[in-house]
Amino acid sequence: MSNPSSSWVAQFNPGDRVEISPRDVGFRGSWYAGTVVRREAKNTNRYLVEYDQLYADESGEKLLQETLDWIQLRPPPPPPEKKKVQFKFEDEVEAFYSDGWWEGAIIAEHSGGKFAVFLRGFEEQIVFEEKDLRLPVQWVKGKWEPRFEQVQREKENSNCSKEVMKFTQGMQVEVLTDEDGLKGAWFAATIIEPSGEDKYLIEYKTLRNDDDTEFLREDIRACNIRPCPPEIIVVDGFKVLDEVDAYYNEGWWVGVIEKVLINSNYVVNFIEYDEKTTFNQADLRPHQDWLNGKWVVPSDV
């Protein structure tokens, strides 16, 4: 790994069209169109930006300007491919609402090409026409990539539609659980025995039953089980935008390094949950994916 000081940082110029992610309470999970006015100082990565449709006063006469970190800015996403996007139930989407694009999930399909979307920022369900929806993407190191939720669902569907790995009794593994509040995290476990077609009875190493009398056991689909990832020694520390697994609440959660602090501490952004937490390097590991029977790091995908 390279030194954190050499990590990639986005550069913008006056007049560049951008999308802006406000950090104010009530605006998290949204993107608003705007323009870069100027860079605040030569050696900083903060920019003065002007919103297209947010105003500084109630009269709506003066457009709002703010000074923001570069990580809150991105170019406008590319237009969708010519083929029509087929939205469906449970798709993660961005919906155009209240002059911005807001994160949400489709919770029902209606006739006439309309969809009920749960907007997390408003904690309410709103019906949108298809033209007001788009698939979420993220801008990583100057490239557009599918959002974590899309990639994760594609991985799960791909893994469960192919021949899965066979596990043996006593094998040490990691398990993806469907428990509420724990979805998306990998937990250490031991294979107890096969429990059906492509299913295994496993025992968690850190999760306990409701009575706290013994470690929890569950039947898990084989496509949600993987070997324990190999250890990768990180010599020079992580850098901004590195994808990592963070040990939190007894499991490993996928996140992105947002800020490098002193004493080997890092601010990790959990993209799927729009939450940030500070971790020491001892509780982080480089993220790896188990694909087609082998471990790969994101740069290899």
C-alpha positions, 0 to 999 in steps of 0.5 A: 500500500502507498503512503496516505499522503499520496492518495488520490484527490479529485480536482475541480476548476471554476465553472465545472458542473458538479453534483453536491452532497450536503452534510447538513441534517436533513440532506444526507443521502441526497445529491444536488446540481451545482457549479464550482465557483472557485477553489478556496486556497491553492493548497486546500481541497475545499471548494466554493460551490453554488447550487442550481436550485437551493436558495440562501433566502426564503425569497428565492432570489439568491442562490445558496453558496457553500464551501465544501470538502472535495469528497462532497463533490462529483461530476454529474453522473453519465446518462444511462445506457441506451437500453431501457433500465428495468426497475423492479422491487427492492432495487436501490435507486435515486429519486428526483424529489425536492430539487435533488436526487435522494437515495431510496429503495423500491418497495412496490411496483404500480401500474403505468410505470410508477414505483413506490419508493421509500426515501430514507432521508424523509423516512416516508414512501412516495410514488414516482414515475420511472422518468424520475428514477435512476440507478445509483452510482458512485464516483471512485478515483475518477471512475464511475462504478455501480453502488455497493448495494448493486454490486453486492446483490449481483454478487449474491445472485451470481454466487447462488446461481452457480455451483457453490463450494462444498464445505466440510465439518469443522471448517472455519468460515465466514457467514453472511446473515439475514438477521435484521440489523446485521445484513451486509456483515460477515461473521466468523463461524464453524461448519457443524454439518450439512442440513439440506441441499446446498445448506449447512448448519453453522455455529457462530463464533461471536453471536449468541442465542437469545438466552446468552447460554451458547453460541447461535446456530443457524441453517445457512445457504452455501452461497452465503458462506465463504472460507476465511479470507487470507491475511493481507499485511498493511505496511504503510497504512490505508489511504483515502477511498481504500475499500476495507472491512471494519470489525464492528458489532462482532462482524466485518462490515464493508466500508470506505476510508474517508479520512486519515487521522493520526496514530493509525486511526481512520474515519470509515464511511459505511456506504450502504448505511450512510454512517461514519465511524472512527477505527484503529488500523488494528480493527481494519483489513483490506476488503476482499471478495470471494469470486469463482472460488478465489479471493480477489481485491477490488482492484482486481475485479 
